[in-house]
Amino acid sequence: MLLDIVRRLHWLAVDKERGLRNQDDVQADLDGALERLEEIFEEIRHQAVQVSPSTESLGESSSESEPASEPLSEPSVEDTGPGAGPGD
């Protein structure tokens, strides 16, 4: 849907530039497409701040549980010598 509106905006701008349609009609269509684009962005922003039930349960369980594994240790000198990495 978002890409459809962007494509429409592009072709409306091309029509306006080339003078293929009445300038007022093209501008009205451009304004309508831009308004719809803003509505889509608003919907995206609204959905981005919603907390889903699965996200809430993940946040609660992660704060109560211990880490699943030990942190990774730094590589030793033997691990970083010649022939230990890509291209060696």
FENDA-V334092 format. One line per field, one symbol per residue. ss: DSSP state (~ for helix, > for strand, _ for the rest). phi: phi as a letter, one per 40 degrees, with the letter a starting at -180 (. if undefined). burial: b if it has 9 or more other C-alpha atoms within 8 Angstrom, else e. Layout:
BEGIN
ss->???
phi->???
burial->???
END
This chain:
BEGIN
ss->_~~~~~~~~~~~~~~~~~____~~~~~~~~~~~~~~~~~~~~~~~~~~~___~~~~~~~~~~~~_____________~~~________
phi->.cccccccdcccccdcccgcbddcccccccccccccccccccccccccccbcdcccccccccccccccacccccccdccbcdgcbcgc
burial->eeeebeebbeebbebbeeeeeeeeebbebbeebbebbeebeeeeeeeeeeeeeeebeeeeeeeeeeeeeeeeeeeeeeebeeeeeeee
END
